[in-house]
Amino acid sequence: MSGSLSDLCAWAAALTPADVPADVATTARLQHVGLAGAARRLAALPGGAEFGDGAEAQTGRFLQVPFDDLTVGGRVGAGLGPSAWLTQAGTLDELVTSSVAALEVAARVGLAGAFACQADQVDLRAMRVAAAVVRARLAGAGASGMLQEVEGALGGDGGVALADVASSAGARRHAEAVHRPGMAGASAMGSSALGATGAVWLTRSLIVARYPGSPWMNTALDALDVILCRHLKAGEKRLRADQIERVVFRTAWGSAESAAVGLPRPALGATSLAEAAALMITQHELGPEWLAEGASGDKTEDVAAVAARVEVVTDSRLSARKARLMAEALGPVLGEAGLRVIGKAAAGRLRGAELSGELLPLLRERPWAALAGLRRTGGLAACTVDDALAWPTELKLYTTRGGWWPERRQTPTGHGAGLEPAARARFGDDARVNRLLASPADRPARDWIAELLS
């Protein structure tokens, strides 16, 4: 069931609008809407102009403040969107098809290397591959040209430390590498993640995150938002910062909290859950605008005080649940790496996880079921991709009045039925979104992009 990179690239080069299911094409349009709205908001931040103009600047801002999007194979949009927006010819249908081809190839490559990157790193591979596929499609490259571009994109480093993209200079430098053609060489990459083209559409796994930050952060912040709204409804007034005794997030692995220490703003609030939670509690909302230095004004001290009372715990029980869910969903692909590689990756991700004093809660998560999932065969076609989009989180917010508010979440909003509302919220102009989504397939791509970015 193993797929080859050459076959995948040949499929991407030959993909036509008629090959793309209607819902996948709509998702691609929504992806561009969400990315364009996010790009506009990031460019308006203090310091946004330091990146300059063009595709590299747009990608650089996404690297500094992750507000692009996510698939089961990793972050794709930061490379895909800015590359596609360079389109000067062709129709909207052709732009959408190139975007789908880029996402499908990049997500598959990311999934094939799922164990290569840690939570305290930014994985550039999927972004570089997405940009390469768009570049090859715009140039009219055939299968061999597509393969050359993708192999070149895979030639550089995969993960870079979060600190390396926290400054505008560092983010811009790595963004330039995303858009720079690499040196192609022989590639022996083979994985069933690269197969099932036309049968499995990873575009359907797209998440347009509601808040800046990783999907595990978004899941946790969704939980916090539920509690704040519940408190407002019950008490008919917002919870104040001075009413917070402490906030405890228990999450599966994926936290970059320790790596966030010392990061400058605005990167800090997109990396540290404690900082983001404090901003949400203090400002009663959270968007990239609140991440900048000095954005909280006279509430800056309140933000710092609340952040100091936020605990982020990597919980062994929730981590076991996530491992089981991922193995059950993606076992036919992930299991190909072998138990030694999987065990080493798991040990790295679970390092520092808090063990409960009781064994029974951990056993209830059936961690042994992960092994059964990893032994499944059938390749990508046998996977249940959506089930892998899980970041189990439990939250308890304690108030100074002695009470506490609980909430549990497993997936972030912005996926499935929540994708369109999330993309619209980022863009902020429903009338224009309606026009963009309703545009005819033969509309010139250049005109559509101009309206998208205006």
Summary of the structure (lengths in Angstrom):
residues: 454
radius of gyration: 21.5
end to end distance: 45.1
largest distance: 66.8
contacts: 1653
relative contact order: 0.15
helix: 58%
strand: 10%
